[in-house]
Amino acid sequence: MEKAIIGGTGVYEIGKSSQQEIKTEYGRVIVDIAKINGEEIAFLARHGKGHSVPPHLINYRANMRALRDLGIKYIYATCAVGSCNESFVPSDVVVLKDFIDFTKVRPLTFYEGSKNGVAHVTMDAPYCPNLRETFFKCAQKTGLQIKGHAVYVSTEGPRFETAHEIKMYKMLGGDVVGMTNVPEVVLAKELGMCYQAVGIITNWCTGIKGDVIDHDIKGIMEKNKALVTETFILALNSEKLSQYACKCKASLLKL
């Protein structure tokens, strides 16, 4: 099994599947496995079943290690995001191209010395260019409208951001803001997996337009998730997926 989809808020419905529990040194993880078009695809609910784990307490290392232990090489992920770019409005879909990290207390690496040693991971291409290109091409076939590329600002949560924080993120070049994509994208890169995240814009960020609380965040995710998931599956079935087409599996410098 080489392919996986990670879902966040408003997780997909995948129909008939089986559950598998993977035990890692960081904790246990439940993964749904579905056979689609003759191929097994792993589905991971980032927040746990029933959306029971808040962003700052997600066991990101266990999640990513579990997928790697399954043999996963290619991952697509969804993220619910707020927009601080007036060109991206609620219900739009954007493809992440870079991130700015403002998380505070999360373990950000598998390499903390001791038995795992010390290593540094390159971030010149945090998201896989091959998966991104494939997703754009498949979106044309499924009819999914993609508004553009976006720079993702990752915050600690679970609170929303203040108006002046959003103003700062916007000045730094951020387009969308969320609470979950870091360290997920970093850990995927450390493990040599190809990873691409897609943002579904659920609300305007604080101070941009209106109040965050007035937005139907779950409803917007529900509206978009089926077509996004369909596009993920089509992309994962693409013959163009190859780790020789990118540098994701060779991004780690061990010391």
Protein Blocks (a to p, Z undefined) as FASTA:
>chain_A
ZZdcdddehiacebjadddddddfkbccddddddeehiacddddfkoghilacfklpcfk
lmmmmmmmnopabdcdddddddfbfkbcghiacddfbdcdfbfkbcfbfbegjjnopadd
dfkbmbafklmmmmmmmmmmnopacfbdcdddddebjbdcdfklmmmmmmnopabdcfkl
pcklmmmmmnopacddddddfbdcehiaocfklpcfklmmmmmmmmmmmmmmmmmmpckb
cfklbcklmmcccZZ
